[in-house]
Amino acid sequence: MQYSYDEIFKYIKEVKAAVSAGRYRIEINNKRQKNTELFRDYLISEAKCKEILLSLEVNDFCEILHNEHKGFEHELLYVFGKEVRLLQRFGEEEELLSLYIKFNKFFNRYVIVISFHKQEYPLVYAFK
């Protein structure tokens, strides 16, 4: 899939506007166990999540994927990676984590953060 730096910059700007306005949610449910594990293993508040999302830059962008769920194949999912420091829930130290963040921005300017968890494998960044 072809994309330019400027297209990703515009996309991130729109995502940040939605997040700033509170028009987003992070999926925490049985189908998103890895997201749940992040919140179980680290002290991470809603404010910290918002801060992380608002800190995303074009250089954090990795790829665009087609939604693989039946009936939603037309949706495009944007993948980003971000290094953040989080305090372990059952420890005394902050840990530098590489996060995998994948979301969908809808035309009504609402963002669903589908993935928000530790990276399982190294990501390839499109503009680094």
DSSP file with accessible surface (Angstrom, degrees, kcal/mol):
  #  RESIDUE AA STRUCTURE BP1 BP2  ACC     N-H-->O    O-->H-N    N-H-->O    O-->H-N    TCO  KAPPA ALPHA  PHI   PSI    X-CA   Y-CA   Z-CA
    1    1 A M              0   0  113      0, 0.0     2,-0.3     0, 0.0    63,-0.1   0.000 360.0 360.0 360.0 131.3    0.0    0.0    0.0
    2    2 A Q        +     0   0  184      2,-0.0     2,-0.3     0, 0.0     0, 0.0  -0.655 360.0 156.0 -87.5 139.3    1.4    3.4   -1.0
    3    3 A Y        -     0   0   68     -2,-0.3     2,-0.3     4,-0.0     3,-0.0  -0.975  26.8-138.7-157.1 153.1    1.5    6.3    1.4
    4    4 A S     >  -     0   0   46     -2,-0.3     4,-2.2     1,-0.1     5,-0.2  -0.744  28.8-110.6-112.5 165.2    3.5    9.5    1.8
    5    5 A Y  H  > S+     0   0  107     -2,-0.3     4,-2.6     1,-0.2     5,-0.2   0.921 120.1  52.3 -57.0 -44.0    5.0   11.2    4.8
    6    6 A D  H  > S+     0   0  122      1,-0.2     4,-2.4     2,-0.2    -1,-0.2   0.871 106.8  52.2 -64.5 -37.3    2.4   14.0    4.3
    7    7 A E  H  > S+     0   0  111      2,-0.2     4,-2.3     1,-0.2    -1,-0.2   0.918 112.2  45.2 -64.9 -41.9   -0.5   11.6    4.3
    8    8 A I  H  X S+     0   0    2     -4,-2.2     4,-2.9     2,-0.2     5,-0.2   0.901 110.7  54.5 -69.5 -38.1    0.6   10.0    7.5
    9    9 A F  H  X S+     0   0  109     -4,-2.6     4,-2.3    -5,-0.2    -2,-0.2   0.941 110.6  46.1 -58.4 -45.9    1.2   13.5    9.0
   10   10 A K  H  X S+     0   0  129     -4,-2.4     4,-2.1     2,-0.2    -2,-0.2   0.915 112.1  51.1 -63.9 -43.1   -2.4   14.5    8.2
   11   11 A Y  H  X S+     0   0   16     -4,-2.3     4,-2.4     1,-0.2    -2,-0.2   0.945 110.9  47.9 -60.2 -47.7   -3.7   11.2    9.5
   12   12 A I  H  X S+     0   0    6     -4,-2.9     4,-2.9     1,-0.2     5,-0.2   0.896 108.9  54.6 -61.9 -39.5   -1.8   11.6   12.8
   13   13 A K  H  X S+     0   0  142     -4,-2.3     4,-1.9    -5,-0.2    -1,-0.2   0.921 110.2  46.1 -60.9 -42.6   -3.1   15.2   13.1
   14   14 A E  H  X S+     0   0   60     -4,-2.1     4,-2.0     2,-0.2    -2,-0.2   0.887 112.2  50.9 -67.8 -39.0   -6.7   14.0   12.8
   15   15 A V  H  X S+     0   0    2     -4,-2.4     4,-2.8     2,-0.2     5,-0.2   0.936 109.8  50.0 -63.0 -45.7   -6.1   11.2   15.3
   16   16 A K  H  X S+     0   0   47     -4,-2.9     4,-2.9     1,-0.2    -2,-0.2   0.885 108.2  53.2 -63.0 -36.3   -4.7   13.6   17.8
   17   17 A A  H  X S+     0   0   53     -4,-1.9     4,-1.7    -5,-0.2    -1,-0.2   0.926 111.4  46.3 -63.7 -42.6   -7.6   16.0   17.3
   18   18 A A  H  <>S+     0   0    0     -4,-2.0     5,-2.9     2,-0.2     4,-0.3   0.931 114.3  47.1 -65.5 -44.9  -10.0   13.1   18.1
   19   19 A V  H ><5S+     0   0    0     -4,-2.8     3,-1.7     1,-0.2    -2,-0.2   0.935 110.4  52.4 -63.4 -44.7   -8.0   12.0   21.1
   20   20 A S  H 3<5S+     0   0   70     -4,-2.9    -1,-0.2     1,-0.3    -2,-0.2   0.859 110.8  48.3 -58.7 -35.4   -7.7   15.5   22.4
   21   21 A A  T 3<5S-     0   0   58     -4,-1.7    -1,-0.3    -5,-0.2    -2,-0.2   0.425 118.5-112.1 -85.8  -0.4  -11.5   15.9   22.2
   22   22 A G  T < 5S+     0   0   45     -3,-1.7     2,-1.2    -4,-0.3    -3,-0.2   0.657  74.2 136.9  78.9  17.2  -12.1   12.5   23.9
   23   23 A R      < +     0   0   91     -5,-2.9    88,-2.2    -6,-0.2     2,-0.3  -0.473  50.1  76.1 -95.8  61.4  -13.5   10.9   20.8
   24   24 A Y  E     -a  111   0A  26     -2,-1.2     2,-0.3    86,-0.2    88,-0.2  -0.978  53.3-162.8-157.6 163.6  -11.6    7.6   21.2
   25   25 A R  E     -a  112   0A 112     86,-1.5    88,-3.2    -2,-0.3     2,-0.5  -0.978  19.0-132.3-151.1 150.6  -11.5    4.3   23.1
   26   26 A I  E     -a  113   0A  30     -2,-0.3     2,-0.5    86,-0.2    88,-0.2  -0.901  33.6-118.4-101.6 126.2   -9.0    1.6   23.8
   27   27 A E        +     0   0   38     86,-2.8     2,-0.5    -2,-0.5    89,-0.2  -0.523  39.0 169.8 -69.0 116.9  -10.3   -1.8   23.3
   28   28 A I        +     0   0   84     -2,-0.5     2,-0.3     7,-0.1     5,-0.1  -0.917  30.9 109.4-128.5  99.7  -10.2   -3.8   26.5
   29   29 A N  S >  S-     0   0   59     -2,-0.5     3,-1.6     3,-0.2     7,-0.3  -0.924  82.8 -76.5-157.4-178.4  -12.1   -7.0   26.2
   30   30 A N  T 3  S+     0   0  153     -2,-0.3     3,-0.5     1,-0.3     6,-0.0   0.770 126.9  54.0 -61.5 -27.6  -11.7  -10.8   25.9
   31   31 A K  T 3  S+     0   0  184      1,-0.2    -1,-0.3     2,-0.1     3,-0.2   0.617 106.5  53.8 -81.5 -12.4  -10.6  -10.5   22.3
   32   32 A R    X>  +     0   0   62     -3,-1.6     4,-1.8     1,-0.2     3,-0.5  -0.439  63.1 150.4-119.6  56.7   -7.9   -8.1   23.2
   33   33 A Q  H 3>  +     0   0   87     -3,-0.5     4,-2.4     1,-0.2    -1,-0.2   0.855  69.7  57.7 -60.4 -37.6   -6.1  -10.0   25.9
   34   34 A K  H 3> S+     0   0   86      1,-0.2     4,-1.5     2,-0.2    84,-0.3   0.878 105.4  51.1 -64.7 -36.0   -2.7   -8.4   25.2
   35   35 A N  H <> S+     0   0    1     -3,-0.5     4,-1.5     2,-0.2     3,-0.3   0.936 109.9  50.0 -63.2 -44.9   -4.2   -4.9   25.8
   36   36 A T  H  X S+     0   0   43     -4,-1.8     4,-1.9    -7,-0.3    -2,-0.2   0.895 106.0  56.7 -59.8 -40.4   -5.5   -6.2   29.1
   37   37 A E  H  X S+     0   0   72     -4,-2.4     4,-2.6     1,-0.2    -1,-0.2   0.869 101.3  56.5 -62.5 -36.1   -2.1   -7.6   30.1
   38   38 A L  H  X S+     0   0    5     -4,-1.5     4,-1.6    -3,-0.3    -1,-0.2   0.944 111.0  43.0 -60.4 -45.5   -0.5   -4.2   29.6
   39   39 A F  H  < S+     0   0   49     -4,-1.5     5,-0.3     1,-0.2    -1,-0.2   0.790 115.1  50.9 -72.1 -26.8   -2.9   -2.6   32.1
   40   40 A R  H  < S+     0   0  123     -4,-1.9    -2,-0.2    -5,-0.2    -1,-0.2   0.883 117.0  38.2 -74.5 -37.7   -2.5   -5.6   34.5
   41   41 A D  H  < S+     0   0   56     -4,-2.6    48,-2.6    -5,-0.2    49,-0.5   0.656 118.4  42.0 -92.0 -16.9    1.3   -5.5   34.5
   42   42 A Y  E  < S-B   88   0A  11     -4,-1.6     2,-1.0    46,-0.3    46,-0.2  -0.949  80.3-114.2-133.6 150.3    2.0   -1.8   34.5
   43   43 A L  E     +B   87   0A  81     44,-2.9    44,-0.6    -2,-0.3     2,-0.4  -0.748  52.7 156.2 -82.0 104.1    0.6    1.3   36.2
   44   44 A I        -     0   0   15     -2,-1.0     2,-0.1    -5,-0.3    -2,-0.1  -0.958  23.7-159.8-139.2 115.6   -0.9    3.1   33.3
   45   45 A S     >  -     0   0   65     -2,-0.4     4,-2.3     1,-0.1     5,-0.2  -0.383  35.0-106.7 -88.5 169.7   -3.7    5.6   33.7
   46   46 A E  H  > S+     0   0  155      1,-0.2     4,-2.4     2,-0.2     5,-0.2   0.897 123.2  54.1 -61.7 -38.3   -6.2    6.9   31.2
   47   47 A A  H  > S+     0   0   70      1,-0.2     4,-2.5     2,-0.2    -1,-0.2   0.896 107.5  49.8 -63.7 -39.2   -4.3   10.2   31.2
   48   48 A K  H  > S+     0   0   54      2,-0.2     4,-2.5     1,-0.2    -1,-0.2   0.910 109.6  51.4 -67.3 -40.4   -1.0    8.3   30.4
   49   49 A C  H  X S+     0   0    2     -4,-2.3     4,-2.6     2,-0.2    -2,-0.2   0.938 111.2  47.8 -59.4 -46.3   -2.7    6.5   27.5
   50   50 A K  H  X S+     0   0   69     -4,-2.4     4,-2.7     1,-0.2    -2,-0.2   0.920 110.1  52.4 -61.8 -42.7   -3.9    9.8   26.1
   51   51 A E  H  X S+     0   0  112     -4,-2.5     4,-1.0     1,-0.2    -1,-0.2   0.914 109.9  49.0 -59.1 -43.2   -0.4   11.3   26.5
   52   52 A I  H >< S+     0   0    2     -4,-2.5     3,-0.7     2,-0.2     4,-0.5   0.943 112.0  47.8 -63.7 -46.4    1.1    8.3   24.6
   53   53 A L  H >< S+     0   0    1     -4,-2.6     3,-1.1     1,-0.2    -2,-0.2   0.902 111.6  50.5 -62.3 -39.4   -1.4    8.6   21.8
   54   54 A L  H 3< S+     0   0   53     -4,-2.7    -1,-0.2     1,-0.2    -2,-0.2   0.694 104.8  59.4 -73.3 -15.3   -0.8   12.4   21.6
   55   55 A S  T << S+     0   0   41     -4,-1.0    -1,-0.2    -3,-0.7    -2,-0.2   0.522  76.7 121.0 -89.6  -5.7    2.9   11.9   21.4
   56   56 A L    <   -     0   0    1     -3,-1.1     2,-0.3    -4,-0.5    26,-0.1  -0.326  42.0-172.8 -61.6 138.7    2.8    9.7   18.3
   57   57 A E    >   -     0   0   96      1,-0.1     3,-1.9    -2,-0.0     4,-0.4  -0.823  40.4-100.9-126.5 167.7    4.8   11.2   15.4
   58   58 A V  G >  S+     0   0    2      1,-0.3     3,-1.9    -2,-0.3    69,-0.3   0.877 120.4  61.5 -58.0 -37.4    5.1   10.3   11.7
   59   59 A N  G 3  S+     0   0   71      1,-0.3    -1,-0.3    68,-0.1    68,-0.2   0.654  96.4  60.6 -67.5 -12.7    8.4    8.5   12.5
   60   60 A D  G <  S+     0   0   13     -3,-1.9    21,-2.4    65,-0.1    -1,-0.3   0.555  82.4 110.7 -85.9  -9.1    6.6    6.1   14.8
   61   61 A F  E <   +C   80   0A   0     -3,-1.9    65,-2.0    -4,-0.4    66,-0.6  -0.435  35.7 168.2 -71.8 139.2    4.5    4.9   11.8
   62   62 A C  E     -     0   0A   7     17,-3.1     2,-0.3     1,-0.4    18,-0.2   0.778  51.2 -35.4-114.5 -56.8    5.0    1.3   10.6
   63   63 A E  E     -C   79   0A  71     16,-1.0    16,-2.9    62,-0.1     2,-0.4  -0.983  42.2-114.1-163.7 168.7    2.3    0.2    8.1
   64   64 A I  E     -C   78   0A  20     -2,-0.3     2,-0.3    14,-0.2    14,-0.2  -0.970  33.0-170.2-115.4 130.6   -1.3    0.2    7.0
   65   65 A L  E     -C   77   0A  54     12,-3.1    12,-3.4    -2,-0.4     2,-0.4  -0.887  23.4-119.9-118.1 151.8   -3.2   -3.1    7.2
   66   66 A H  E     -C   76   0A 107     -2,-0.3    10,-0.2    10,-0.2     2,-0.2  -0.729  39.9-105.9 -83.8 138.1   -6.6   -4.1    5.9
   67   67 A N        -     0   0   15      8,-2.4     8,-0.1     5,-0.4     5,-0.1  -0.457  28.1-158.3 -61.3 131.4   -9.0   -5.2    8.6
   68   68 A E        +     0   0  180     -2,-0.2     2,-0.3     2,-0.1    -1,-0.1   0.476  55.1 110.7 -94.9  -3.1   -9.2   -9.0    8.3
   69   69 A H  S >  S-     0   0  105      3,-0.2     3,-2.5     1,-0.1     4,-0.2  -0.577  81.9 -98.8 -78.2 135.1  -12.6   -9.4   10.1
   70   70 A K  T 3  S+     0   0  190     -2,-0.3    -1,-0.1     1,-0.3    -2,-0.1  -0.209 108.9  17.2 -55.0 129.5  -15.5  -10.4    7.9
   71   71 A G  T 3  S+     0   0   50     -3,-0.1    -1,-0.3     1,-0.0     3,-0.1   0.293 117.1  70.6  91.2  -9.5  -17.6   -7.4    6.9
   72   72 A F    X   +     0   0  102     -3,-2.5     3,-2.1     1,-0.1    -5,-0.4   0.184  54.2 117.3-122.3  16.0  -14.9   -4.9    7.8
   73   73 A E  T 3   +     0   0   97      1,-0.3    -6,-0.2    -4,-0.2    -1,-0.1   0.723  69.9  64.8 -60.6 -21.3  -12.3   -5.6    5.0
   74   74 A H  T 3  S+     0   0  140     -3,-0.1    -1,-0.3    -8,-0.1     2,-0.2   0.677  83.3  98.3 -75.9 -15.4  -12.7   -2.1    3.7
   75   75 A E    <   -     0   0   26     -3,-2.1    -8,-2.4    -8,-0.1     2,-0.5  -0.489  65.7-143.6 -78.9 141.9  -11.3   -0.6    6.9
   76   76 A L  E     -C   66   0A  54    -10,-0.2     2,-0.5    -2,-0.2    29,-0.4  -0.903   9.7-157.3-106.2 132.0   -7.7    0.5    7.1
   77   77 A L  E     -C   65   0A   9    -12,-3.4   -12,-3.1    -2,-0.5     2,-0.5  -0.927   7.2-147.1-112.2 128.9   -5.8    0.0   10.3
   78   78 A Y  E     -CD  64 103A  34     25,-2.5    25,-2.1    -2,-0.5     2,-0.4  -0.829  10.0-153.2-101.4 131.4   -2.7    2.1   11.0
   79   79 A V  E     +CD  63 102A   0    -16,-2.9   -17,-3.1    -2,-0.5   -16,-1.0  -0.888  17.2 171.9-110.7 133.2    0.2    0.5   13.0
   80   80 A F  E     -CD  61 101A   0     21,-3.3    21,-2.9    -2,-0.4     2,-0.4  -0.928  19.6-148.2-132.4 156.4    2.7    2.5   15.1
   81   81 A G  E     + D   0 100A   0    -21,-2.4     2,-0.3    -2,-0.3    19,-0.2  -0.963  18.1 179.1-122.8 145.0    5.4    1.7   17.5
   82   82 A K  E     - D   0  99A  36     17,-1.5    17,-3.4    -2,-0.4     2,-0.5  -0.979  22.9-139.5-148.8 132.0    6.3    3.8   20.5
   83   83 A E  E     + D   0  98A 119     -2,-0.3     2,-0.3    15,-0.2    15,-0.2  -0.815  34.3 166.5 -91.0 129.9    8.9    3.5   23.3
   84   84 A V  E     - D   0  97A  14     13,-2.6    13,-3.4    -2,-0.5     2,-0.5  -0.956  35.8-123.0-139.7 156.6    7.6    4.6   26.7
   85   85 A R  E     + D   0  96A 131     -2,-0.3     2,-0.4    11,-0.2    11,-0.2  -0.912  35.0 175.6-102.1 125.1    8.6    4.3   30.3
   86   86 A L  E     - D   0  95A   4      9,-2.4     9,-3.0    -2,-0.5     2,-0.4  -0.977  30.7-118.8-130.5 146.6    6.0    2.6   32.5
   87   87 A L  E     -BD  43  94A  66    -44,-0.6   -44,-2.9    -2,-0.4     7,-0.2  -0.679  33.7-116.6 -83.6 129.6    6.1    1.7   36.2
   88   88 A Q  E >   -B   42   0A  60      5,-2.2     3,-1.0    -2,-0.4   -46,-0.3  -0.419  15.7-138.1 -63.7 138.1    5.7   -2.0   36.8
   89   89 A R  T 3  S+     0   0   97    -48,-2.6   -47,-0.2     1,-0.3    -1,-0.1   0.897 102.0  30.9 -65.6 -40.6    2.5   -2.7   38.8
   90   90 A F  T 3  S+     0   0  177    -49,-0.5     2,-0.3    -3,-0.0    -1,-0.3  -0.288 118.5  58.5-115.7  47.9    4.2   -5.3   41.1
   91   91 A G  S <  S-     0   0   32     -3,-1.0    -4,-0.0     2,-0.1     3,-0.0  -0.891  76.6-120.9-155.4-175.6    7.7   -3.9   41.1
   92   92 A E  S    S+     0   0  189     -2,-0.3     2,-0.3     2,-0.1    -3,-0.0   0.340  79.5  82.4-117.7   4.0    9.6   -0.8   42.0
   93   93 A E  S    S-     0   0  134     -7,-0.0    -5,-2.2     0, 0.0     2,-0.3  -0.830  70.4-124.9-117.7 150.7   11.2    0.1   38.7
   94   94 A E  E     -D   87   0A 112     -2,-0.3     2,-0.4    -7,-0.2    -7,-0.3  -0.633  29.9-153.0 -81.1 149.6   10.2    1.9   35.6
   95   95 A E  E     -D   86   0A  55     -9,-3.0    -9,-2.4    -2,-0.3     2,-0.7  -0.976  14.9-127.5-127.6 138.6   10.7   -0.2   32.5
   96   96 A L  E     -D   85   0A  86     -2,-0.4     2,-0.4   -11,-0.2   -11,-0.2  -0.790  37.7-173.3 -83.8 115.6   11.3    1.0   28.9
   97   97 A L  E     -D   84   0A   4    -13,-3.4   -13,-2.6    -2,-0.7     2,-0.7  -0.899  25.7-140.4-113.8 144.2    8.7   -0.7   26.8
   98   98 A S  E     -D   83   0A  41     -2,-0.4    21,-3.1   -15,-0.2     2,-0.3  -0.911  29.9-154.1 -98.2 116.4    8.2   -0.8   23.1
   99   99 A L  E     -DE  82 118A   0    -17,-3.4   -17,-1.5    -2,-0.7     2,-0.5  -0.686  12.3-144.9 -94.7 148.4    4.5   -0.6   22.4
  100  100 A Y  E     -DE  81 117A  19     17,-3.8    17,-1.9    -2,-0.3     2,-0.5  -0.961  23.8-176.2-107.0 119.1    2.5   -1.8   19.5
  101  101 A I  E     +DE  80 116A   0    -21,-2.9   -21,-3.3    -2,-0.5     2,-0.4  -0.983   7.5 172.4-125.0 122.6   -0.3    0.6   18.7
  102  102 A K  E     +DE  79 115A  34     13,-2.0    13,-2.1    -2,-0.5    12,-1.8  -0.997  10.7 165.4-131.3 130.9   -2.9   -0.1   16.0
  103  103 A F  E     -DE  78 113A   0    -25,-2.1   -25,-2.5    -2,-0.4     2,-0.4  -0.937  30.4-137.6-145.7 168.6   -6.0    1.9   15.4
  104  104 A N  E     - E   0 112A   9      8,-2.2     8,-2.5    -2,-0.3     2,-0.6  -0.995  13.8-157.3-126.6 125.3   -8.8    2.8   13.1
  105  105 A K  E     - E   0 111A  39     -2,-0.4     6,-0.2   -29,-0.4   -29,-0.2  -0.933  16.3-150.4-106.1 122.0  -10.0    6.3   12.5
  106  106 A F    >   -     0   0   54      4,-3.0     3,-2.0    -2,-0.6     4,-0.3  -0.497  26.3-109.9 -90.7 162.5  -13.5    6.6   11.3
  107  107 A F  T 3  S+     0   0  208      1,-0.3    -1,-0.1    -2,-0.2    -2,-0.0   0.741 117.4  64.9 -63.9 -22.5  -15.0    9.3    9.1
  108  108 A N  T 3  S-     0   0  119      2,-0.1    -1,-0.3     1,-0.0     3,-0.1   0.291 121.2-109.3 -82.9  12.3  -17.0   10.6   12.0
  109  109 A R  S <  S+     0   0  165     -3,-2.0     2,-0.4     1,-0.2    -2,-0.2   0.818  75.6 134.7  65.9  36.3  -13.6   11.4   13.5
  110  110 A Y        -     0   0   65     -4,-0.3    -4,-3.0   -88,-0.0     2,-0.5  -0.922  41.9-149.9-112.7 139.8  -13.8    8.7   16.2
  111  111 A V  E     -aE  24 105A   1    -88,-2.2   -86,-1.5    -2,-0.4     2,-0.6  -0.941   7.4-163.5-116.1 130.9  -10.7    6.6   16.9
  112  112 A I  E     -aE  25 104A  22     -8,-2.5    -8,-2.2    -2,-0.5     2,-0.9  -0.968  13.0-148.8-110.4 119.7  -10.8    3.0   18.1
  113  113 A V  E     +aE  26 103A   1    -88,-3.2   -86,-2.8    -2,-0.6   -10,-0.3  -0.806  20.1 177.2 -88.1 105.4   -7.4    1.8   19.5
  114  114 A I  E     +     0   0A  14    -12,-1.8     2,-0.4    -2,-0.9   -11,-0.2   0.885  66.9  29.7 -79.5 -42.2   -7.5   -1.8   18.6
  115  115 A S  E     + E   0 102A   4    -13,-2.1   -13,-2.0   -81,-0.1    -1,-0.2  -0.982  55.4 156.0-125.1 132.1   -4.0   -2.8   19.9
  116  116 A F  E     + E   0 101A   0     -2,-0.4     2,-0.3   -15,-0.2   -15,-0.2  -0.672  42.4 101.8-152.4  82.0   -2.2   -1.1   22.7
  117  117 A H  E    S- E   0 100A  15    -17,-1.9   -17,-3.8    -2,-0.2   -82,-0.1  -0.931  74.7 -57.1-155.8 175.5    0.3   -3.5   24.2
  118  118 A K  E     - E   0  99A  94    -84,-0.3   -19,-0.3    -2,-0.3     2,-0.1  -0.356  62.4-104.3 -61.8 142.2    4.0   -4.6   24.3
  119  119 A Q        -     0   0   36    -21,-3.1   -21,-0.1     1,-0.1    -1,-0.1  -0.454  24.4-161.2 -66.7 140.6    5.5   -5.4   21.0
  120  120 A E  S    S+     0   0  123      1,-0.3    -1,-0.1    -2,-0.1    -2,-0.1   0.637  76.7  11.2 -94.1 -20.1    5.9   -9.1   20.3
  121  121 A Y  S    S-     0   0  119      0, 0.0    -1,-0.3     0, 0.0     2,-0.0  -0.973  97.0 -79.2-152.3 157.0    8.4   -8.6   17.6
  122  122 A P        -     0   0  116      0, 0.0     2,-0.3     0, 0.0    -2,-0.0  -0.366  47.7-136.6 -63.0 139.7   10.5   -5.7   16.2
  123  123 A L        -     0   0   20     -2,-0.0     2,-0.6    -4,-0.0   -42,-0.0  -0.653   5.3-129.2 -95.3 155.4    8.6   -3.4   14.0
  124  124 A V        -     0   0  125     -2,-0.3     2,-0.4     2,-0.0   -43,-0.0  -0.926  23.8-145.2-104.3 120.6    9.8   -1.9   10.7
  125  125 A Y        -     0   0   52     -2,-0.6     3,-0.5     1,-0.1   -63,-0.3  -0.727   3.1-147.0 -91.7 133.9    9.3    1.9   10.7
  126  126 A A  S    S+     0   0   39    -65,-2.0   -64,-0.1    -2,-0.4    -1,-0.1   0.801  93.7  29.4 -70.5 -30.2    8.4    3.4    7.3
  127  127 A F              0   0   59    -66,-0.6    -1,-0.2   -69,-0.3   -68,-0.1   0.190 360.0 360.0-122.3  17.8   10.2    6.7    7.8
  128  128 A K              0   0  159     -3,-0.5    -3,-0.0   -67,-0.2   -68,-0.0  -0.766 360.0 360.0-101.9 360.0   13.1    6.0   10.1
